[in-house]
């Protein structure tokens, strides 16, 4: 099962919506602090509705704490970025992948992108690389797009029950 990781998320409704997607897919959600909101923020609870009890939520005090945890568990660090050139749809996901998403306003720091095992992007017809003005998708939309593709791939390669 892949895991969703949010690096210092800033907008409560995005994190709440991502938590809802994680609850719906039984995908663990990891938050790397500092957060731009209080975890019991009313908007965060509202966006996640009453699904929070079904979210496998883990918080990490900082990037070093997350990296230590990831090192003890294993798995590839797969960074998502508007600056990546490999489309997420051309990548072969693995069950232990950590799907890392950056801050809504700044994305991921360059050193974290460089340290990732893979760097993926979501192609957009109106993207800046194609002369458009769209920089990125909403964070909760980007997480859903990539998470569901990873799950689709992993379910299609799982042994079928007879």
C-alpha positions in Angstrom: 0.0 0.0 0.0 1.4 3.4 -0.9 1.5 6.2 1.7 0.6 9.8 1.2 3.0 12.3 2.8 2.3 16.1 3.0 5.3 18.3 3.6 4.3 21.2 5.8 0.7 21.6 4.5 -0.7 25.1 5.0 -4.4 25.0 4.1 -6.8 23.1 6.4 -9.5 22.2 3.8 -6.8 20.6 1.5 -5.6 18.4 4.3 -9.1 17.5 5.3 -10.0 16.5 1.7 -6.8 14.5 1.4 -7.6 12.8 4.7 -11.0 11.9 3.2 -9.4 10.3 0.2 -7.0 8.4 2.4 -9.9 7.1 4.6 -11.8 6.0 1.4 -8.8 4.0 0.2 -7.3 2.9 3.5 -4.1 4.8 2.7 -1.9 6.0 5.5 -1.5 9.8 5.7 1.7 11.3 7.1 2.1 15.0 7.9 5.5 16.6 8.3 5.4 19.5 10.6 5.3 22.4 11.1 1.7 22.6 9.8 0.1 25.9 8.8 -2.9 25.2 11.0 -3.9 23.5 14.2 -4.8 19.9 13.6 -8.1 20.3 15.3 -8.9 23.3 13.2 -12.7 23.5 12.5 -12.1 23.8 8.7 -9.9 20.8 8.8 -12.5 18.7 10.6 -15.2 20.0 8.3 -13.3 19.1 5.1 -12.6 15.6 6.4 -16.2 15.3 7.6 -16.7 12.5 10.1 -14.0 10.3 8.4 -11.1 11.2 10.7 -11.6 8.0 12.8 -10.8 6.0 9.6 -7.6 7.9 8.7 -4.3 6.2 9.6 -2.7 9.5 10.5 0.9 9.9 11.6 2.5 13.2 12.4 6.3 13.8 12.2 7.8 16.7 14.1 10.1 17.7 11.3 11.7 16.3 8.1 14.4 14.5 10.0 11.9 12.7 12.1 10.0 11.6 8.9 13.2 10.5 7.2 14.1 8.5 10.2 10.7 6.8 10.2 10.8 6.1 6.5 14.3 4.7 6.8 13.2 2.2 9.4 10.2 1.1 7.3 11.7 1.2 3.8 10.2 2.2 0.5 10.9 4.7 -2.3 10.4 8.4 -1.8 8.3 9.5 -4.8 8.2 13.3 -5.0 5.4 15.1 -6.9 6.3 18.5 -8.3 5.1 20.9 -11.0 8.8 21.0 -12.0 9.3 17.3 -12.6 9.5 16.1 -16.2 8.4 12.5 -15.8 4.6 12.1 -15.9 3.1 10.2 -13.0 1.2 8.0 -15.5 4.5 6.7 -17.0 5.8 5.6 -13.6 5.5 2.1 -12.2 4.3 2.4 -8.6 5.3 -0.1 -5.9 3.4 -1.1 -2.7 5.9 0.6 -0.3 6.1 4.0 -2.1 5.9 7.2 -0.1 4.0 9.7 -2.3 5.4 13.1 -1.2 3.6 16.4 -1.9 4.8 19.8 -1.0 3.4 23.0 0.4 0.5 24.6 -1.4 2.4 27.9 -1.9 6.0 26.7 -2.5 6.0 23.0 -3.3 8.9 20.9 -2.2 12.4 22.3 -1.3 15.0 21.7 -4.0 17.1 19.5 -1.6 14.1 17.3 -0.8 13.3 16.9 -4.5 17.0 16.0 -5.2 16.9 13.4 -2.5 13.8 11.6 -3.8 14.0 8.3 -5.6 11.7 9.6 -8.3 10.3 13.0 -9.3 6.9 13.0 -11.0 4.6 15.6 -12.4 1.0 15.8 -13.6 0.9 17.0 -17.2 -1.6 19.9 -17.8 -2.7 21.3 -21.1 -2.7 24.8 -19.7 0.6 24.4 -17.9 3.3 27.0 -18.0 5.6 24.6 -19.9 3.1 24.7 -22.7 2.6 28.5 -22.7 -0.4 28.6 -20.3 -0.8 30.3 -17.0 -1.7 27.3 -14.8 1.1 26.6 -12.4 -0.3 23.6 -10.6 -3.5 21.8 -9.5 -5.1 22.1 -6.1 -3.1 19.9 -3.6 -6.1 17.7 -2.8 -6.8 17.1 -6.5 -3.2 16.3 -7.2 -3.0 13.8 -4.4 -6.2 12.1 -5.6 -5.0 11.9 -9.2 -1.7 10.3 -8.2 -3.0 8.1 -5.4 -5.8 6.6 -7.5 -3.3 5.9 -10.3 -1.0 4.2 -7.9 -3.8 2.1 -6.5 -5.1 1.2 -10.0 -1.7 0.0 -11.0 -1.2 -2.0 -7.8 -4.6 -3.6 -7.9 -4.1 -4.6 -11.6 -0.8 -6.4 -10.6 -2.2 -8.1 -7.5 -2.9 -11.8 -7.7 -6.5 -12.5 -8.6 -8.6 -14.7 -6.3 -10.1 -17.7 -8.0 
